[in-house]
Amino acid sequence: MLVVNHAAAPTIVFTQRTRHLADHAGQISFPGGRCDDADCNVERTALREAEEEIGLDRGFVDLVGLSSPYRTGSNYLVTPVVGFVRPGFTLTPNPGEVADIFETPFGFLMDPKNHEQQERELPSGEKRRFYAMTHADRVIWGATAGILHALYERLYGAAVA
């Protein structure tokens, strides 16, 4: 979770995944991925993935900690790594994974009025509830919105109904 320290107001960096990927094609996500080795270090993995996916030079990033672990509907456990990014960086999407890179205001994402709960029925008939946040015609939903909602709860100590 990359928080850009713009002078006017902080933002969070997101990617839109390419449409040809086998998993989560076209969805909005944070830069990230799995550890490559048995001696997994989530901080190193986060920096490596940000470099590979969006070309972010790790020299611009100050890691500040981990947010709350998040279990996805497909039973993956995601450990969000939070880093503050100093402005002045350039980003280049990896065309094999990332269709677009954009930033969304942190204040918008942490406003509980923007945490919409939705529900979908899966082909199995099971119903799945999730959060969604729409900003500038982009819908941040599912695990990404769930991670943001968990960050909101952690920072402000309040649950959104």
C-alpha positions in Angstrom: 0.0 0.0 0.0 1.9 3.0 -1.3 0.9 6.3 0.3 2.3 9.2 -1.7 3.1 12.3 0.4 2.0 15.0 -1.9 2.2 18.5 -0.5 -1.5 19.1 -1.1 -2.8 15.8 0.3 -1.7 12.2 0.4 -2.9 9.6 -2.2 -2.7 5.9 -2.6 -1.3 4.2 -5.7 -3.4 1.6 -7.5 -2.9 -0.6 -10.6 -5.5 -1.9 -13.0 -4.5 -5.4 -14.0 -4.3 -6.3 -17.6 -7.3 -8.1 -19.2 -5.4 -11.2 -20.3 -4.3 -12.3 -16.8 -5.7 -15.6 -15.5 -6.6 -14.3 -12.1 -8.5 -11.0 -11.4 -8.1 -9.7 -14.9 -8.9 -6.0 -15.3 -9.4 -5.5 -11.6 -8.0 -2.7 -9.5 -5.4 -3.7 -7.0 -2.3 -2.6 -5.0 1.1 -3.5 -6.5 2.1 -6.7 -4.9 2.4 -10.5 -5.1 3.7 -13.6 -3.4 7.0 -14.3 -1.8 9.3 -16.1 -4.2 11.3 -18.1 -1.6 10.9 -20.2 1.5 12.5 -17.5 3.6 9.7 -15.0 2.9 10.1 -11.4 3.9 7.0 -9.4 3.2 8.7 -6.0 3.1 11.3 -7.2 0.5 8.5 -8.8 -1.5 6.5 -5.6 -1.5 9.4 -3.5 -2.7 10.3 -6.0 -5.3 6.8 -6.3 -6.6 6.4 -2.5 -6.8 9.6 -2.3 -8.8 8.5 -5.1 -11.1 4.9 -4.1 -11.6 5.1 -0.3 -11.8 8.8 0.6 -12.0 8.9 2.3 -8.6 12.5 2.9 -7.4 12.6 1.7 -3.8 14.8 4.6 -2.9 11.6 6.7 -2.9 9.9 4.4 -0.4 10.0 4.5 3.4 8.3 1.4 4.8 6.4 2.2 7.9 4.8 -1.1 8.9 2.2 -3.7 8.2 -1.6 -3.1 8.1 -4.1 -5.7 9.3 -3.8 -9.1 7.6 -6.7 -9.7 5.2 -8.2 -13.1 4.2 -9.8 -13.0 0.8 -12.9 -14.8 -0.3 -10.7 -17.3 -2.1 -8.8 -18.0 1.1 -5.6 -16.1 0.4 -4.0 -14.3 3.4 -2.8 -10.9 2.3 -0.3 -9.0 4.5 -0.5 -5.3 3.4 2.9 -3.5 3.7 2.5 0.2 4.1 5.1 2.6 2.6 5.3 6.3 2.3 6.5 7.5 -1.1 8.3 10.8 -1.6 7.2 12.7 -4.7 9.6 12.9 -7.7 9.4 9.3 -8.8 8.4 8.0 -12.2 6.2 5.0 -12.8 6.2 2.6 -15.8 3.6 -0.2 -15.9 4.8 -3.7 -16.7 2.7 -4.4 -19.8 2.5 -8.1 -18.9 0.6 -7.3 -15.6 -0.5 -3.7 -15.4 -2.8 -1.9 -17.8 -2.8 1.4 -15.8 -1.5 3.1 -12.7 -3.4 5.8 -10.9 -3.6 7.5 -7.5 -6.7 8.1 -5.4 -6.9 10.7 -2.5 -6.3 9.1 0.9 -9.0 11.3 2.4 -11.6 9.9 0.0 -10.6 6.3 0.8 -10.8 6.9 4.5 -14.2 8.6 4.4 -16.7 5.9 5.6 -19.4 7.5 3.4 -17.5 6.0 0.5 -17.4 2.4 1.9 -20.3 0.9 0.1 -21.3 -2.7 0.9 -22.3 -4.9 -2.0 -23.4 -8.5 -2.5 -23.0 -10.9 -5.4 -24.2 -14.4 -5.9 -21.5 -16.8 -7.1 -22.2 -19.5 -9.7 -22.3 -22.0 -6.7 -25.2 -20.0 -5.3 -23.2 -18.8 -2.4 -23.6 -15.1 -1.6 -20.5 -13.0 -1.1 -20.5 -9.5 0.5 -17.7 -7.0 -0.1 -16.8 -3.4 0.0 -16.6 -1.1 -3.0 -15.4 2.5 -3.4 -16.0 4.4 -6.6 -13.8 7.4 -7.4 -13.5 9.1 -10.8 -15.3 6.3 -12.6 -13.0 3.6 -11.1 -14.5 1.0 -8.9 -12.2 -0.3 -6.2 -13.8 -3.4 -4.8 -13.3 -6.9 -3.3 -10.0 -7.6 -1.4 -8.5 -4.2 -2.3 -11.5 -2.3 -0.8 -11.6 -4.7 2.1 -8.0 -4.0 2.9 -8.7 -0.2 2.7 -11.7 -0.7 5.0 -9.6 -2.6 7.5 -7.1 0.2 7.4 -9.9 2.7 8.1 -11.0 0.6 11.1 -7.4 0.3 12.4 -6.7 4.0 12.1 -10.0 5.4 13.3 -11.2 2.5 15.5 -14.7 2.4 14.1 -16.6 -0.1 12.0 -18.7 1.0 9.1 -22.2 -0.7 9.1 
